[in-house]
Amino acid sequence: MRTIGRHVSKLSGYAPALPTPFDRDGNVDIAAFEHLCERQIDEGAAALVVCGTTGEAPTLRPAEHHVLVRTAVDVARGRVPVIAGAGSNSTAHAIELTKDAEAGGADAVLSVVPYYNKPVQNGLYAHFSAIAHSTGLPVILYDVPSRTACGLADETIARLAELPQIIGLKDATGDVTKLSRLRSLVGSQFRILSGDDATALAFLAEGGNGCISVTSNVAPGLCRMMYLACKQGQLSKAHQFARPIAQLTGVLFRESNPAPVKYALNQLGLMSAKVRLPLVELSEQSCAAVVAALERMCDLYSDYMIGSLHTTEVSALEAAVAG
């Protein structure tokens, strides 16, 4: 029998924040999602993160949320953990989503700071504490003030880290100094993951455990190489990979996520570019920018793009880090 929650307490490396594919009628395309999950596992993803911001969680119906989590779990077959987005600005709804993710076999939940309500820090503590006490799953906090209009204070994160169920943080503040401040407050076992591709290298260099990434949907090999080089202390090599990652990241955030990354994956033959309202598909100018970036990346870094085989260089670095 599989053990729910395994692996997550030691989570490290790059985990893609997976987009949700839709078919031409706007329904979830399960076959495309299965294929994407399998591709990412083949490319060495540290985990599969489903039904988050990139997965268009606010527009997913409860039944769709459940089937996406269940599908990722079935595809993963215990090879990597599945982390299910289960956040809401309603605590009761967040608990419902958390319980559903647990019933679907997820290994952990990613729980976002409540958006729109703008609660005070005591309210944030009470919200996440209620979620933690409602489930047997590990909970990873998700702090993204650009989308939520409020953020977690360091002291609130430290208080929450004392709860056994809360095992980590996805930090999408873009503040790379936050990691050094937090580490002394939460201890070495608490997982601190970047949620901001643009500052991921600086975050990793400061001792971050990994990154929940949009860019790794398209260039998983580059992201893994940068992470592994950084962990080996090979910062010059890490910077070599960081440059093309930064160029690709810039294109993937020209317009609201996940429209650009879905268009990129569409160009690579992996899914439809369709998004759900109120999001709309990319402008012609952004489409052209994505195509140009992909052409450049495939010319220069084809071995590191989604669907490529692992390179000897990646395998060597993985062995060194594992050793």
N, C-alpha and C positions, 0 to 999 in steps of 0.2 A: 504494500500500500504506500502511495506517495505521502510524504510528510509536508503538509502545508507550511509555508514560511521558510523552507530550507534555503540555504545559501544567502539570503537577503542580509543577514546580520554582518556578513563580510563583503558586501557588494562593492566592487571596484571596477574601473574601466568605463567604456562607453556603452550606453544603453540608448537605442533609438526611441524617440517619442513618435510612435507610429501614427501616420495618418489613417483615416478610415476611408477605404475606397467605396465609391458609389457607382452604380450602373447607370445606364442612360435614362432609366425611369426614376432615378434618385434613391433607389433602395441600396442597402448595404450589399456590396459585392463580396460575398464570403470567399469565393474561389480566389479572387485577387488578394484578399487579406491573408488567406492561408499561404499563398505563394510568397507574399512579402515577408511573413513571419519566418518561413523556412529559409528564405534567402538571407535574412539577417542572422539567423542562427548559424548558417553555413559560413557567414563572414565574421563570426566570432563575437557577436553581440553579448555583452555582459548580462543583459536582461531584455525582456520585451515590455515596453511601457505602452499600455493601451488605454483608450478612452480618456486621454488628457486633453490639453489645449490643442495640440496638433491633431488629435483625433476628433475634433469638433464636438467634444462632449456635451456642450450646452444644447445642441440640436439633436442629440440621440434620444430615441424613445427608450423606456426601461427595458423592453424586450430586446432591442438592438444592443444596448449596453451589455446585457447578460450574454447574448450569443457571441459578441466580440470577445469578451473575457473567456468564455468557454472554448471558443475556437483557438485562441492563443494558447490556452492551457493544453488543449488536445494536440496542437502542432508541436509545442515545446517538449511534451512527454518527459518532463523533468530534466531536460538538458540544460535549460537556463530558467531562472525564475521569471514569473509573470507578475508585473506590478500594474494594478488596475487603478486608473483615475477614479476617485470616488468623492470628489469635492462638491460642495454646494454652499450658497450663502444662507441656506436654511440648515440648521444643525440636524433637525429631524430627517430631512431629505438626505443629508450626507451620511447619516447612520443607515438609512435604508440602502443607499448605494454600497456602503461598506459591507453590510450583511449580504447583499446580493453578490458582491465580488467574492466574498468568502464561500458562499454556496456554489459559485462557479468554479472554485478551485484555485483562485489567485493566491500568490505567495505573499503579497503585501498590497497595501493600498497607498496611493499618493493623494494626499488631502490638502487642497488649496486653501489659502487664507480666504475667508468669506469676502466676496466682492459686493460692491454697491452699498451694503449696510454701514460700512466704516465703523466697526466696533472698536471699543477701547481695548487696551492690552488685557485687562481682566476678562473681558468678553471673549477675546481670542483664546485665552487659556481655558476658559470654561467650555468653549466650543470643541477644541481639540481633546480636552480631557474626557468629554462625554463620548466622543467618537472612539477614543482609545479604550474606554471601559465597555464599549458595546461589542467588541470583537476579539477574537483570538489571533487575528492577523497582526503582523508588524505594520506600523504606520510611519510613512515618510511625509514630513511636513513639506509644503510647497509655498515658498514665499516669492511672489511676483508682483510687487507693488505697481508696476506699470499697467497691470490689468485689474488690480483689486482696489486701488485707491487707498490702501493702507498696508502696513507691513508689520512683520514680527520684530519686536525689539529683542536685542541680545538676551536680556534678562528673562524674557518670556520663553525664548527657545531653551534657555538653561533650565527653567522650571519644568517645561514639558519633557525635556530629556531625562528627567528623574522618573518619569512614568515608564514602566517596563515595555509597554507596547510601542512606544515612540522611539524608533531606532535611527532616524536620520532626517536630513533636510535636503531638499532641492532648492538651492539658492539662485534665484534669477534676478537678483537685485543689480548685478553688474558691479557690485562693490567688492573688489578683490581683497580689501583689507579686513572684510568681515570674518574671513576664515581664521586668521590669526587671533582675532578677538574671541571667536567662539570656542576654539579648540581648548583653551584653558578652562572654559566654563562647562563644557560638555564631556570632556574626556576623549581618549584616543579611540574608543570603540564606536562612538557615535559616527554614523556615516554622513559626511558632508559632501554633497554632489553639486557641481555647477549645473545651472539651468540656463546658462547664457553662452552660446557658442562663441560669441565675439570675444569673451574674456576667459575662455576655458583654459588656455595654456598658462596664463598668469595664475589662475586658480589652482591648477594642478601643481605648478612649480612651488606654490605656497604650502603644498601638502594635501590638497583636496583628494578625495577618494575616487572621483570619476566625474562623468558628465552625462546627464540625460539630455540628449541632443537631437536637434532637427537636422543638422548638416550630415550626421552619420547615416541618415536614411539614404543619402545619395553617394557619399564617399566614405563608407565604413572603414576601408583599409587605411586611408590617410589618417583618420581620427585615431584608429588603434595604434598606428605607427607613432603618432605624436605622443599619445599617452605612454606607450611602452618606452620610448626614448626618454621621456621626462622621468619616468620611474627609475630608469637606469642611470640618471644623472647626466645623460647626453643632451644637454640643453641646446647645443648648436644644431644637432640633428633634429631635435624637436622643433626648433624654429624653422628649419627647412620645410617641414611638413605643415607648420602653422601658417606659412604664407599662402599657399593655395587654398587651405581651409578657410582662411579669412576672406579671400576673394570670393569663394563660393558662398560663404555665409552672407556676405554683403548682398549678393544677388537673391538669395533665398529669403531675405527679409526686406526686399524692395516694397512689397505690399503685405497686407495682413496674412500672417501665418494661419493656415497651412496652404493658401492658394499657390504660392511659388513652388513649394516643395512637391505639391501634387502635380503641378505642371511639369516639373523636372522628371518625376517618376513616370509620368505619362510619356514623355519623350524617350524614356528608356524602356518603354513597353511594359510597365509594371502595373499601371492602373489608369483609370479615367482621371482627368483633371477636374471633374465636377466637384463643387463645394455646395453647401447648403446656405440659403439665405439666413441671416443678412450678409454673409460673405458672398462675393461674386468672383468670377474667374478673372485671371490677369488681364491687364491692358495689353494692347499689341506691343507697346514699347517694352514692357516688362517681359513679355513672352520672348521677344527678340534678345533681350539681355540674358535670359536663362539659357536659351539655345546657344548663344555665343559662349557662355561660360562652360556649358557642357561639352561643346566641341573642343574647347581648349583643354579642359580637364581630361577628356577621353584621349586626346592626342598625347598629352604629357604624362598622365597618371592612370592609364587604362587598367593596370593591375590592381588599383586600389578603389575602383568604382564598384557600385553594387553589382553583384553577379559575377565578379571576377574570382579567380582562384587565389588562394593564399600564396603569398610569395615566400621564398626562402628567407628573406630578410625579416619578415614578420615572425616566422617560426623561430628564428634564432633569438630574436628579442624576447619573445614569449618565454622561451626556455630559460633565458638569463634571468628574467624577472621572477619566474617560478622557482629558480634555484636560489 
